[in-house]
Structures are given as C-alpha cells and as structure tokens.
C-alpha cells in the first residue's frame, strides 16, 4: 500500500512539478471512513457477516475518499 502512495507522489510530481502532500491526508481519511463504517455496521446490525461488512466498508470508503479527492483537485488545482 505504501508503494502505491509513493508512486502517486512520483507521478504527481513528474506531471505537474509540485509535491502534493494531500495523498497522505486522503489515505488517512479513507482509513478512518472505513473504520467508522465498520463500527456503525457492527453497532447497528450485529448479525451482518464480516465479508458483507467489509465490502460495504470498502465501497463507502472509496466513494467518500474519491469525492474528497475530486473536491481537492477542483479547489486546489483549478
């Protein structure tokens, strides 16, 4: 996973010539979103199988993190 973050830093720096330190921020927001969704699913629906909870957790985290990244791109780079 850290290799993907490093590749992201390298690609962004190579393309726009700026270091974008928001990669770590976005990675952290995604991890916390996944944790919160997992805890909410566990608290509200105790009988949800772990596999389904993990799939829902990953989908919600990816959607919210991509929306957050899109907002950063629109505000910071344009």
mmCIF file of the N, C-alpha and C atoms, coordinates in Angstrom:
data_MODEL
# 
_entry.id   MODEL 
# 
loop_
_atom_site.group_PDB 
_atom_site.id 
_atom_site.type_symbol 
_atom_site.label_atom_id 
_atom_site.label_alt_id 
_atom_site.label_comp_id 
_atom_site.label_asym_id 
_atom_site.label_entity_id 
_atom_site.label_seq_id 
_atom_site.pdbx_PDB_ins_code 
_atom_site.Cartn_x 
_atom_site.Cartn_y 
_atom_site.Cartn_z 
_atom_site.occupancy 
_atom_site.B_iso_or_equiv 
_atom_site.pdbx_formal_charge 
_atom_site.auth_seq_id 
_atom_site.auth_comp_id 
_atom_site.auth_asym_id 
_atom_site.auth_atom_id 
_atom_site.pdbx_PDB_model_num 
ATOM 1   N N  . UNK A 1 1  ? 0.819   -1.186  0.000   1.00 0.00 ? 1  UNK A N  1 
ATOM 2   C CA . UNK A 1 1  ? 0.000   0.000   0.000   1.00 0.00 ? 1  UNK A CA 1 
ATOM 3   C C  . UNK A 1 1  ? 0.870   1.259   0.000   1.00 0.00 ? 1  UNK A C  1 
ATOM 4   N N  . UNK A 1 2  ? 1.955   1.234   0.792   1.00 0.00 ? 2  UNK A N  1 
ATOM 5   C CA . UNK A 1 2  ? 2.820   2.403   0.832   1.00 0.00 ? 2  UNK A CA 1 
ATOM 6   C C  . UNK A 1 2  ? 3.519   2.624   -0.502  1.00 0.00 ? 2  UNK A C  1 
ATOM 7   N N  . UNK A 1 3  ? 3.741   1.542   -1.234  1.00 0.00 ? 3  UNK A N  1 
ATOM 8   C CA . UNK A 1 3  ? 4.326   1.673   -2.564  1.00 0.00 ? 3  UNK A CA 1 
ATOM 9   C C  . UNK A 1 3  ? 3.408   2.429   -3.506  1.00 0.00 ? 3  UNK A C  1 
ATOM 10  N N  . UNK A 1 4  ? 2.106   2.181   -3.408  1.00 0.00 ? 4  UNK A N  1 
ATOM 11  C CA . UNK A 1 4  ? 1.148   2.913   -4.241  1.00 0.00 ? 4  UNK A CA 1 
ATOM 12  C C  . UNK A 1 4  ? 1.136   4.393   -3.903  1.00 0.00 ? 4  UNK A C  1 
ATOM 13  N N  . UNK A 1 5  ? 1.249   4.715   -2.629  1.00 0.00 ? 5  UNK A N  1 
ATOM 14  C CA . UNK A 1 5  ? 1.303   6.122   -2.234  1.00 0.00 ? 5  UNK A CA 1 
ATOM 15  C C  . UNK A 1 5  ? 2.568   6.769   -2.790  1.00 0.00 ? 5  UNK A C  1 
ATOM 16  N N  . UNK A 1 6  ? 3.691   6.069   -2.719  1.00 0.00 ? 6  UNK A N  1 
ATOM 17  C CA . UNK A 1 6  ? 4.945   6.606   -3.246  1.00 0.00 ? 6  UNK A CA 1 
ATOM 18  C C  . UNK A 1 6  ? 4.872   6.801   -4.756  1.00 0.00 ? 6  UNK A C  1 
ATOM 19  N N  . UNK A 1 7  ? 4.252   5.869   -5.455  1.00 0.00 ? 7  UNK A N  1 
ATOM 20  C CA . UNK A 1 7  ? 4.083   6.021   -6.904  1.00 0.00 ? 7  UNK A CA 1 
ATOM 21  C C  . UNK A 1 7  ? 3.194   7.219   -7.203  1.00 0.00 ? 7  UNK A C  1 
ATOM 22  N N  . UNK A 1 8  ? 2.161   7.421   -6.385  1.00 0.00 ? 8  UNK A N  1 
ATOM 23  C CA . UNK A 1 8  ? 1.289   8.586   -6.562  1.00 0.00 ? 8  UNK A CA 1 
ATOM 24  C C  . UNK A 1 8  ? 2.053   9.888   -6.398  1.00 0.00 ? 8  UNK A C  1 
ATOM 25  N N  . UNK A 1 9  ? 2.909   9.974   -5.372  1.00 0.00 ? 9  UNK A N  1 
ATOM 26  C CA . UNK A 1 9  ? 3.737   11.170  -5.186  1.00 0.00 ? 9  UNK A CA 1 
ATOM 27  C C  . UNK A 1 9  ? 4.625   11.403  -6.406  1.00 0.00 ? 9  UNK A C  1 
ATOM 28  N N  . UNK A 1 10 ? 5.254   10.343  -6.880  1.00 0.00 ? 10 UNK A N  1 
ATOM 29  C CA . UNK A 1 10 ? 6.169   10.457  -8.012  1.00 0.00 ? 10 UNK A CA 1 
ATOM 30  C C  . UNK A 1 10 ? 5.446   10.892  -9.275  1.00 0.00 ? 10 UNK A C  1 
ATOM 31  N N  . UNK A 1 11 ? 4.286   10.313  -9.535  1.00 0.00 ? 11 UNK A N  1 
ATOM 32  C CA . UNK A 1 11 ? 3.535   10.673  -10.743 1.00 0.00 ? 11 UNK A CA 1 
ATOM 33  C C  . UNK A 1 11 ? 3.062   12.118  -10.700 1.00 0.00 ? 11 UNK A C  1 
ATOM 34  N N  . UNK A 1 12 ? 2.535   12.542  -9.566  1.00 0.00 ? 12 UNK A N  1 
ATOM 35  C CA . UNK A 1 12 ? 2.050   13.923  -9.456  1.00 0.00 ? 12 UNK A CA 1 
ATOM 36  C C  . UNK A 1 12 ? 3.208   14.893  -9.604  1.00 0.00 ? 12 UNK A C  1 
ATOM 37  N N  . UNK A 1 13 ? 4.340   14.609  -8.959  1.00 0.00 ? 13 UNK A N  1 
ATOM 38  C CA . UNK A 1 13 ? 5.488   15.498  -9.077  1.00 0.00 ? 13 UNK A CA 1 
ATOM 39  C C  . UNK A 1 13 ? 6.011   15.534  -10.509 1.00 0.00 ? 13 UNK A C  1 
ATOM 40  N N  . UNK A 1 14 ? 6.038   14.395  -11.173 1.00 0.00 ? 14 UNK A N  1 
ATOM 41  C CA . UNK A 1 14 ? 6.525   14.343  -12.548 1.00 0.00 ? 14 UNK A CA 1 
ATOM 42  C C  . UNK A 1 14 ? 5.619   15.068  -13.523 1.00 0.00 ? 14 UNK A C  1 
ATOM 43  N N  . UNK A 1 15 ? 4.316   15.050  -13.281 1.00 0.00 ? 15 UNK A N  1 
ATOM 44  C CA . UNK A 1 15 ? 3.373   15.657  -14.218 1.00 0.00 ? 15 UNK A CA 1 
ATOM 45  C C  . UNK A 1 15 ? 3.223   17.151  -13.989 1.00 0.00 ? 15 UNK A C  1 
ATOM 46  N N  . UNK A 1 16 ? 2.982   17.575  -12.743 1.00 0.00 ? 16 UNK A N  1 
ATOM 47  C CA . UNK A 1 16 ? 2.718   18.999  -12.505 1.00 0.00 ? 16 UNK A CA 1 
ATOM 48  C C  . UNK A 1 16 ? 3.887   19.723  -11.862 1.00 0.00 ? 16 UNK A C  1 
ATOM 49  N N  . UNK A 1 17 ? 4.916   19.011  -11.465 1.00 0.00 ? 17 UNK A N  1 
ATOM 50  C CA . UNK A 1 17 ? 6.097   19.643  -10.901 1.00 0.00 ? 17 UNK A CA 1 
ATOM 51  C C  . UNK A 1 17 ? 5.910   20.152  -9.478  1.00 0.00 ? 17 UNK A C  1 
ATOM 52  N N  . UNK A 1 18 ? 4.864   19.717  -8.803  1.00 0.00 ? 18 UNK A N  1 
ATOM 53  C CA . UNK A 1 18 ? 4.613   20.125  -7.420  1.00 0.00 ? 18 UNK A CA 1 
ATOM 54  C C  . UNK A 1 18 ? 4.444   18.867  -6.572  1.00 0.00 ? 18 UNK A C  1 
ATOM 55  N N  . UNK A 1 19 ? 4.862   18.967  -5.328  1.00 0.00 ? 19 UNK A N  1 
ATOM 56  C CA . UNK A 1 19 ? 4.596   17.874  -4.395  1.00 0.00 ? 19 UNK A CA 1 
ATOM 57  C C  . UNK A 1 19 ? 3.197   18.077  -3.842  1.00 0.00 ? 19 UNK A C  1 
ATOM 58  N N  . UNK A 1 20 ? 2.389   17.039  -3.892  1.00 0.00 ? 20 UNK A N  1 
ATOM 59  C CA . UNK A 1 20 ? 1.030   17.097  -3.368  1.00 0.00 ? 20 UNK A CA 1 
ATOM 60  C C  . UNK A 1 20 ? 0.985   16.264  -2.094  1.00 0.00 ? 20 UNK A C  1 
ATOM 61  N N  . UNK A 1 21 ? 1.038   16.942  -0.950  1.00 0.00 ? 21 UNK A N  1 
ATOM 62  C CA . UNK A 1 21 ? 1.040   16.225  0.322   1.00 0.00 ? 21 UNK A CA 1 
ATOM 63  C C  . UNK A 1 21 ? -0.356  15.804  0.748   1.00 0.00 ? 21 UNK A C  1 
ATOM 64  N N  . UNK A 1 22 ? -1.351  16.020  -0.096  1.00 0.00 ? 22 UNK A N  1 
ATOM 65  C CA . UNK A 1 22 ? -2.710  15.598  0.222   1.00 0.00 ? 22 UNK A CA 1 
ATOM 66  C C  . UNK A 1 22 ? -2.873  14.087  0.073   1.00 0.00 ? 22 UNK A C  1 
ATOM 67  N N  . UNK A 1 23 ? -1.907  13.396  -0.532  1.00 0.00 ? 23 UNK A N  1 
ATOM 68  C CA . UNK A 1 23 ? -2.020  11.942  -0.661  1.00 0.00 ? 23 UNK A CA 1 
ATOM 69  C C  . UNK A 1 23 ? -2.140  11.276  0.713   1.00 0.00 ? 23 UNK A C  1 
ATOM 70  N N  . UNK A 1 24 ? -1.302  11.666  1.632   1.00 0.00 ? 24 UNK A N  1 
ATOM 71  C CA . UNK A 1 24 ? -1.371  11.102  2.977   1.00 0.00 ? 24 UNK A CA 1 
ATOM 72  C C  . UNK A 1 24 ? -2.668  11.452  3.678   1.00 0.00 ? 24 UNK A C  1 
ATOM 73  N N  . UNK A 1 25 ? -3.126  12.670  3.456   1.00 0.00 ? 25 UNK A N  1 
ATOM 74  C CA . UNK A 1 25 ? -4.392  13.114  4.043   1.00 0.00 ? 25 UNK A CA 1 
ATOM 75  C C  . UNK A 1 25 ? -5.551  12.292  3.502   1.00 0.00 ? 25 UNK A C  1 
ATOM 76  N N  . UNK A 1 26 ? -5.566  12.078  2.219   1.00 0.00 ? 26 UNK A N  1 
ATOM 77  C CA . UNK A 1 26 ? -6.641  11.302  1.597   1.00 0.00 ? 26 UNK A CA 1 
ATOM 78  C C  . UNK A 1 26 ? -6.571  9.841   2.046   1.00 0.00 ? 26 UNK A C  1 
ATOM 79  N N  . UNK A 1 27 ? -5.376  9.302   2.158   1.00 0.00 ? 27 UNK A N  1 
ATOM 80  C CA . UNK A 1 27 ? -5.203  7.932   2.643   1.00 0.00 ? 27 UNK A CA 1 
ATOM 81  C C  . UNK A 1 27 ? -5.744  7.793   4.067   1.00 0.00 ? 27 UNK A C  1 
ATOM 82  N N  . UNK A 1 28 ? -5.449  8.792   4.920   1.00 0.00 ? 28 UNK A N  1 
ATOM 83  C CA . UNK A 1 28 ? -5.923  8.760   6.301   1.00 0.00 ? 28 UNK A CA 1 
ATOM 84  C C  . UNK A 1 28 ? -7.443  8.896   6.376   1.00 0.00 ? 28 UNK A C  1 
ATOM 85  N N  . UNK A 1 29 ? -8.026  9.782   5.582   1.00 0.00 ? 29 UNK A N  1 
ATOM 86  C CA . UNK A 1 29 ? -9.482  9.954   5.564   1.00 0.00 ? 29 UNK A CA 1 
ATOM 87  C C  . UNK A 1 29 ? -10.154 8.651   5.127   1.00 0.00 ? 29 UNK A C  1 
ATOM 88  N N  . UNK A 1 30 ? -9.594  7.982   4.139   1.00 0.00 ? 30 UNK A N  1 
ATOM 89  C CA . UNK A 1 30 ? -10.151 6.706   3.692   1.00 0.00 ? 30 UNK A CA 1 
ATOM 90  C C  . UNK A 1 30 ? -10.106 5.645   4.777   1.00 0.00 ? 30 UNK A C  1 
ATOM 91  N N  . UNK A 1 31 ? -8.997  5.588   5.509   1.00 0.00 ? 31 UNK A N  1 
ATOM 92  C CA . UNK A 1 31 ? -8.873  4.596   6.585   1.00 0.00 ? 31 UNK A CA 1 
ATOM 93  C C  . UNK A 1 31 ? -9.855  4.881   7.714   1.00 0.00 ? 31 UNK A C  1 
ATOM 94  N N  . UNK A 1 32 ? -9.981  6.140   8.099   1.00 0.00 ? 32 UNK A N  1 
ATOM 95  C CA . UNK A 1 32 ? -10.924 6.481   9.166   1.00 0.00 ? 32 UNK A CA 1 
ATOM 96  C C  . UNK A 1 32 ? -12.367 6.282   8.726   1.00 0.00 ? 32 UNK A C  1 
ATOM 97  N N  . UNK A 1 33 ? -12.664 6.586   7.469   1.00 0.00 ? 33 UNK A N  1 
ATOM 98  C CA . UNK A 1 33 ? -14.015 6.353   6.957   1.00 0.00 ? 33 UNK A CA 1 
ATOM 99  C C  . UNK A 1 33 ? -14.351 4.868   6.997   1.00 0.00 ? 33 UNK A C  1 
ATOM 100 N N  . UNK A 1 34 ? -13.410 4.045   6.576   1.00 0.00 ? 34 UNK A N  1 
ATOM 101 C CA . UNK A 1 34 ? -13.638 2.598   6.607   1.00 0.00 ? 34 UNK A CA 1 
ATOM 102 C C  . UNK A 1 34 ? -13.860 2.111   8.035   1.00 0.00 ? 34 UNK A C  1 
ATOM 103 N N  . UNK A 1 35 ? -13.074 2.613   8.972   1.00 0.00 ? 35 UNK A N  1 
ATOM 104 C CA . UNK A 1 35 ? -13.233 2.213   10.369  1.00 0.00 ? 35 UNK A CA 1 
ATOM 105 C C  . UNK A 1 35 ? -14.593 2.636   10.920  1.00 0.00 ? 35 UNK A C  1 
ATOM 106 N N  . UNK A 1 36 ? -15.006 3.864   10.638  1.00 0.00 ? 36 UNK A N  1 
ATOM 107 C CA . UNK A 1 36 ? -16.287 4.358   11.143  1.00 0.00 ? 36 UNK A CA 1 
ATOM 108 C C  . UNK A 1 36 ? -17.445 3.556   10.558  1.00 0.00 ? 36 UNK A C  1 
ATOM 109 N N  . UNK A 1 37 ? -17.394 3.277   9.256   1.00 0.00 ? 37 UNK A N  1 
ATOM 110 C CA . UNK A 1 37 ? -18.459 2.486   8.632   1.00 0.00 ? 37 UNK A CA 1 
ATOM 111 C C  . UNK A 1 37 ? -18.502 1.086   9.235   1.00 0.00 ? 37 UNK A C  1 
ATOM 112 N N  . UNK A 1 38 ? -17.351 0.492   9.451   1.00 0.00 ? 38 UNK A N  1 
ATOM 113 C CA . UNK A 1 38 ? -17.306 -0.844  10.041  1.00 0.00 ? 38 UNK A CA 1 
ATOM 114 C C  . UNK A 1 38 ? -17.884 -0.846  11.456  1.00 0.00 ? 38 UNK A C  1 
ATOM 115 N N  . UNK A 1 39 ? -17.558 0.174   12.248  1.00 0.00 ? 39 UNK A N  1 
ATOM 116 C CA . UNK A 1 39 ? -18.090 0.255   13.608  1.00 0.00 ? 39 UNK A CA 1 
ATOM 117 C C  . UNK A 1 39 ? -19.591 0.508   13.615  1.00 0.00 ? 39 UNK A C  1 
ATOM 118 N N  . UNK A 1 40 ? -20.074 1.345   12.699  1.00 0.00 ? 40 UNK A N  1 
ATOM 119 C CA . UNK A 1 40 ? -21.515 1.604   12.615  1.00 0.00 ? 40 UNK A CA 1 
ATOM 120 C C  . UNK A 1 40 ? -22.258 0.340   12.208  1.00 0.00 ? 40 UNK A C  1 
ATOM 121 N N  . UNK A 1 41 ? -21.732 -0.366  11.217  1.00 0.00 ? 41 UNK A N  1 
ATOM 122 C CA . UNK A 1 41 ? -22.378 -1.615  10.806  1.00 0.00 ? 41 UNK A CA 1 
ATOM 123 C C  . UNK A 1 41 ? -22.397 -2.632  11.943  1.00 0.00 ? 41 UNK A C  1 
ATOM 124 N N  . UNK A 1 42 ? -21.325 -2.691  12.695  1.00 0.00 ? 42 UNK A N  1 
ATOM 125 C CA . UNK A 1 42 ? -21.273 -3.624  13.814  1.00 0.00 ? 42 UNK A CA 1 
ATOM 126 C C  . UNK A 1 42 ? -22.220 -3.247  14.938  1.00 0.00 ? 42 UNK A C  1 
ATOM 127 N N  . UNK A 1 43 ? -22.395 -1.936  15.156  1.00 0.00 ? 43 UNK A N  1 
ATOM 128 C CA . UNK A 1 43 ? -23.272 -1.484  16.239  1.00 0.00 ? 43 UNK A CA 1 
ATOM 129 C C  . UNK A 1 43 ? -24.744 -1.605  15.859  1.00 0.00 ? 43 UNK A C  1 
ATOM 130 N N  . UNK A 1 44 ? -25.073 -1.263  14.617  1.00 0.00 ? 44 UNK A N  1 
ATOM 131 C CA . UNK A 1 44 ? -26.476 -1.269  14.211  1.00 0.00 ? 44 UNK A CA 1 
ATOM 132 C C  . UNK A 1 44 ? -26.965 -2.647  13.790  1.00 0.00 ? 44 UNK A C  1 
ATOM 133 N N  . UNK A 1 45 ? -26.123 -3.346  13.061  1.00 0.00 ? 45 UNK A N  1 
ATOM 134 C CA . UNK A 1 45 ? -26.516 -4.652  12.530  1.00 0.00 ? 45 UNK A CA 1 
ATOM 135 C C  . UNK A 1 45 ? -25.519 -5.689  13.030  1.00 0.00 ? 45 UNK A C  1 
ATOM 136 N N  . UNK A 1 46 ? -25.731 -6.162  14.227  1.00 0.00 ? 46 UNK A N  1 
ATOM 137 C CA . UNK A 1 46 ? -24.771 -7.065  14.860  1.00 0.00 ? 46 UNK A CA 1 
ATOM 138 C C  . UNK A 1 46 ? -24.632 -8.387  14.116  1.00 0.00 ? 46 UNK A C  1 
ATOM 139 N N  . UNK A 1 47 ? -25.680 -8.782  13.407  1.00 0.00 ? 47 UNK A N  1 
ATOM 140 C CA . UNK A 1 47 ? -25.648 -10.089 12.750  1.00 0.00 ? 47 UNK A CA 1 
ATOM 141 C C  . UNK A 1 47 ? -25.154 -10.038 11.303  1.00 0.00 ? 47 UNK A C  1 
ATOM 142 N N  . UNK A 1 48 ? -24.634 -8.889  10.852  1.00 0.00 ? 48 UNK A N  1 
ATOM 143 C CA . UNK A 1 48 ? -24.120 -8.785  9.485   1.00 0.00 ? 48 UNK A CA 1 
ATOM 144 C C  . UNK A 1 48 ? -22.841 -9.610  9.375   1.00 0.00 ? 48 UNK A C  1 
ATOM 145 N N  . UNK A 1 49 ? -22.742 -10.469 8.368   1.00 0.00 ? 49 UNK A N  1 
ATOM 146 C CA . UNK A 1 49 ? -21.497 -11.229 8.178   1.00 0.00 ? 49 UNK A CA 1 
ATOM 147 C C  . UNK A 1 49 ? -20.316 -10.288 7.914   1.00 0.00 ? 49 UNK A C  1 
ATOM 148 N N  . UNK A 1 50 ? -19.164 -10.693 8.362   1.00 0.00 ? 50 UNK A N  1 
ATOM 149 C CA . UNK A 1 50 ? -17.976 -9.850  8.261   1.00 0.00 ? 50 UNK A CA 1 
ATOM 150 C C  . UNK A 1 50 ? -17.638 -9.542  6.809   1.00 0.00 ? 50 UNK A C  1 
ATOM 151 N N  . UNK A 1 51 ? -17.812 -10.497 5.914   1.00 0.00 ? 51 UNK A N  1 
ATOM 152 C CA . UNK A 1 51 ? -17.481 -10.288 4.500   1.00 0.00 ? 51 UNK A CA 1 
ATOM 153 C C  . UNK A 1 51 ? -18.348 -9.179  3.909   1.00 0.00 ? 51 UNK A C  1 
ATOM 154 N N  . UNK A 1 52 ? -19.625 -9.183  4.208   1.00 0.00 ? 52 UNK A N  1 
ATOM 155 C CA . UNK A 1 52 ? -20.522 -8.144  3.691   1.00 0.00 ? 52 UNK A CA 1 
ATOM 156 C C  . UNK A 1 52 ? -20.173 -6.799  4.312   1.00 0.00 ? 52 UNK A C  1 
ATOM 157 N N  . UNK A 1 53 ? -19.880 -6.794  5.610   1.00 0.00 ? 53 UNK A N  1 
ATOM 158 C CA . UNK A 1 53 ? -19.498 -5.546  6.277   1.00 0.00 ? 53 UNK A CA 1 
ATOM 159 C C  . UNK A 1 53 ? -18.220 -4.977  5.668   1.00 0.00 ? 53 UNK A C  1 
ATOM 160 N N  . UNK A 1 54 ? -17.256 -5.826  5.366   1.00 0.00 ? 54 UNK A N  1 
ATOM 161 C CA . UNK A 1 54 ? -16.009 -5.355  4.756   1.00 0.00 ? 54 UNK A CA 1 
ATOM 162 C C  . UNK A 1 54 ? -16.240 -4.811  3.349   1.00 0.00 ? 54 UNK A C  1 
ATOM 163 N N  . UNK A 1 55 ? -17.099 -5.466  2.573   1.00 0.00 ? 55 UNK A N  1 
ATOM 164 C CA . UNK A 1 55 ? -17.408 -4.964  1.231   1.00 0.00 ? 55 UNK A CA 1 
ATOM 165 C C  . UNK A 1 55 ? -18.094 -3.604  1.292   1.00 0.00 ? 55 UNK A C  1 
ATOM 166 N N  . UNK A 1 56 ? -19.074 -3.474  2.166   1.00 0.00 ? 56 UNK A N  1 
ATOM 167 C CA . UNK A 1 56 ? -19.759 -2.186  2.320   1.00 0.00 ? 56 UNK A CA 1 
ATOM 168 C C  . UNK A 1 56 ? -18.777 -1.126  2.796   1.00 0.00 ? 56 UNK A C  1 
ATOM 169 N N  . UNK A 1 57 ? -17.939 -1.490  3.744   1.00 0.00 ? 57 UNK A N  1 
ATOM 170 C CA . UNK A 1 57 ? -16.941 -0.576  4.278   1.00 0.00 ? 57 UNK A CA 1 
ATOM 171 C C  . UNK A 1 57 ? -16.006 -0.075  3.181   1.00 0.00 ? 57 UNK A C  1 
ATOM 172 N N  . UNK A 1 58 ? -15.519 -0.983  2.354   1.00 0.00 ? 58 UNK A N  1 
ATOM 173 C CA . UNK A 1 58 ? -14.595 -0.594  1.290   1.00 0.00 ? 58 UNK A CA 1 
ATOM 174 C C  . UNK A 1 58 ? -15.273 0.277   0.251   1.00 0.00 ? 58 UNK A C  1 
ATOM 175 N N  . UNK A 1 59 ? -16.494 -0.058  -0.132  1.00 0.00 ? 59 UNK A N  1 
ATOM 176 C CA . UNK A 1 59 ? -17.202 0.723   -1.147  1.00 0.00 ? 59 UNK A CA 1 
ATOM 177 C C  . UNK A 1 59 ? -17.477 2.135   -0.648  1.00 0.00 ? 59 UNK A C  1 
ATOM 178 N N  . UNK A 1 60 ? -17.973 2.256   0.576   1.00 0.00 ? 60 UNK A N  1 
ATOM 179 C CA . UNK A 1 60 ? -18.263 3.583   1.128   1.00 0.00 ? 60 UNK A CA 1 
ATOM 180 C C  . UNK A 1 60 ? -16.982 4.393   1.279   1.00 0.00 ? 60 UNK A C  1 
ATOM 181 N N  . UNK A 1 61 ? -15.919 3.776   1.770   1.00 0.00 ? 61 UNK A N  1 
ATOM 182 C CA . UNK A 1 61 ? -14.649 4.488   1.933   1.00 0.00 ? 61 UNK A CA 1 
ATOM 183 C C  . UNK A 1 61 ? -14.103 4.951   0.588   1.00 0.00 ? 61 UNK A C  1 
ATOM 184 N N  . UNK A 1 62 ? -14.188 4.105   -0.434  1.00 0.00 ? 62 UNK A N  1 
ATOM 185 C CA . UNK A 1 62 ? -13.699 4.505   -1.759  1.00 0.00 ? 62 UNK A CA 1 
ATOM 186 C C  . UNK A 1 62 ? -14.516 5.645   -2.338  1.00 0.00 ? 62 UNK A C  1 
ATOM 187 N N  . UNK A 1 63 ? -15.836 5.576   -2.185  1.00 0.00 ? 63 UNK A N  1 
ATOM 188 C CA . UNK A 1 63 ? -16.689 6.637   -2.723  1.00 0.00 ? 63 UNK A CA 1 
ATOM 189 C C  . UNK A 1 63 ? -16.444 7.971   -2.020  1.00 0.00 ? 63 UNK A C  1 
ATOM 190 N N  . UNK A 1 64 ? -16.404 7.964   -0.698  1.00 0.00 ? 64 UNK A N  1 
ATOM 191 C CA . UNK A 1 64 ? -16.199 9.215   0.033   1.00 0.00 ? 64 UNK A CA 1 
ATOM 192 C C  . UNK A 1 64 ? -14.794 9.777   -0.177  1.00 0.00 ? 64 UNK A C  1 
ATOM 193 N N  . UNK A 1 65 ? -13.805 8.906   -0.237  1.00 0.00 ? 65 UNK A N  1 
ATOM 194 C CA . UNK A 1 65 ? -12.441 9.367   -0.462  1.00 0.00 ? 65 UNK A CA 1 
ATOM 195 C C  . UNK A 1 65 ? -12.263 9.922   -1.869  1.00 0.00 ? 65 UNK A C  1 
ATOM 196 N N  . UNK A 1 66 ? -12.886 9.295   -2.860  1.00 0.00 ? 66 UNK A N  1 
ATOM 197 C CA . UNK A 1 66 ? -12.783 9.825   -4.224  1.00 0.00 ? 66 UNK A CA 1 
ATOM 198 C C  . UNK A 1 66 ? -13.513 11.154  -4.351  1.00 0.00 ? 66 UNK A C  1 
ATOM 199 N N  . UNK A 1 67 ? -14.634 11.311  -3.660  1.00 0.00 ? 67 UNK A N  1 
ATOM 200 C CA . UNK A 1 67 ? -15.332 12.600  -3.653  1.00 0.00 ? 67 UNK A CA 1 
ATOM 201 C C  . UNK A 1 67 ? -14.478 13.671  -2.985  1.00 0.00 ? 67 UNK A C  1 
ATOM 202 N N  . UNK A 1 68 ? -13.829 13.318  -1.895  1.00 0.00 ? 68 UNK A N  1 
ATOM 203 C CA . UNK A 1 68 ? -12.933 14.247  -1.201  1.00 0.00 ? 68 UNK A CA 1 
ATOM 204 C C  . UNK A 1 68 ? -11.760 14.641  -2.093  1.00 0.00 ? 68 UNK A C  1 
ATOM 205 N N  . UNK A 1 69 ? -11.166 13.677  -2.788  1.00 0.00 ? 69 UNK A N  1 
ATOM 206 C CA . UNK A 1 69 ? -10.050 13.962  -3.687  1.00 0.00 ? 69 UNK A CA 1 
ATOM 207 C C  . UNK A 1 69 ? -10.495 14.824  -4.858  1.00 0.00 ? 69 UNK A C  1 
ATOM 208 N N  . UNK A 1 70 ? -11.669 14.561  -5.399  1.00 0.00 ? 70 UNK A N  1 
ATOM 209 C CA . UNK A 1 70 ? -12.193 15.363  -6.505  1.00 0.00 ? 70 UNK A CA 1 
ATOM 210 C C  . UNK A 1 70 ? -12.369 16.813  -6.062  1.00 0.00 ? 70 UNK A C  1 
ATOM 211 N N  . UNK A 1 71 ? -12.861 17.009  -4.843  1.00 0.00 ? 71 UNK A N  1 
ATOM 212 C CA . UNK A 1 71 ? -13.032 18.362  -4.316  1.00 0.00 ? 71 UNK A CA 1 
ATOM 213 C C  . UNK A 1 71 ? -11.684 19.061  -4.168  1.00 0.00 ? 71 UNK A C  1 
ATOM 214 N N  . UNK A 1 72 ? -10.687 18.358  -3.675  1.00 0.00 ? 72 UNK A N  1 
ATOM 215 C CA . UNK A 1 72 ? -9.351  18.945  -3.547  1.00 0.00 ? 72 UNK A CA 1 
ATOM 216 C C  . UNK A 1 72 ? -8.809  19.322  -4.919  1.00 0.00 ? 72 UNK A C  1 
ATOM 217 N N  . UNK A 1 73 ? -8.979  18.457  -5.899  1.00 0.00 ? 73 UNK A N  1 
ATOM 218 C CA . UNK A 1 73 ? -8.496  18.745  -7.253  1.00 0.00 ? 73 UNK A CA 1 
ATOM 219 C C  . UNK A 1 73 ? -9.153  20.004  -7.813  1.00 0.00 ? 73 UNK A C  1 
ATOM 220 N N  . UNK A 1 74 ? -10.458 20.138  -7.637  1.00 0.00 ? 74 UNK A N  1 
ATOM 221 C CA . UNK A 1 74 ? -11.180 21.293  -8.178  1.00 0.00 ? 74 UNK A CA 1 
ATOM 222 C C  . UNK A 1 74 ? -10.786 22.585  -7.471  1.00 0.00 ? 74 UNK A C  1 
ATOM 223 N N  . UNK A 1 75 ? -10.608 22.537  -6.162  1.00 0.00 ? 75 UNK A N  1 
ATOM 224 C CA . UNK A 1 75 ? -10.306 23.750  -5.400  1.00 0.00 ? 75 UNK A CA 1 
ATOM 225 C C  . UNK A 1 75 ? -8.834  24.132  -5.527  1.00 0.00 ? 75 UNK A C  1 
ATOM 226 N N  . UNK A 1 76 ? -7.937  23.173  -5.395  1.00 0.00 ? 76 UNK A N  1 
ATOM 227 C CA . UNK A 1 76 ? -6.515  23.489  -5.315  1.00 0.00 ? 76 UNK A CA 1 
ATOM 228 C C  . UNK A 1 76 ? -5.846  23.674  -6.674  1.00 0.00 ? 76 UNK A C  1 
ATOM 229 N N  . UNK A 1 77 ? -6.233  22.913  -7.657  1.00 0.00 ? 77 UNK A N  1 
ATOM 230 C CA . UNK A 1 77 ? -5.503  22.931  -8.921  1.00 0.00 ? 77 UNK A CA 1 
ATOM 231 C C  . UNK A 1 77 ? -6.172  23.738  -10.008 1.00 0.00 ? 77 UNK A C  1 
ATOM 232 N N  . UNK A 1 78 ? -7.394  24.169  -9.800  1.00 0.00 ? 78 UNK A N  1 
ATOM 233 C CA . UNK A 1 78 ? -8.072  24.915  -10.870 1.00 0.00 ? 78 UNK A CA 1 
ATOM 234 C C  . UNK A 1 78 ? -8.633  26.189  -10.384 1.00 0.00 ? 78 UNK A C  1 
# 
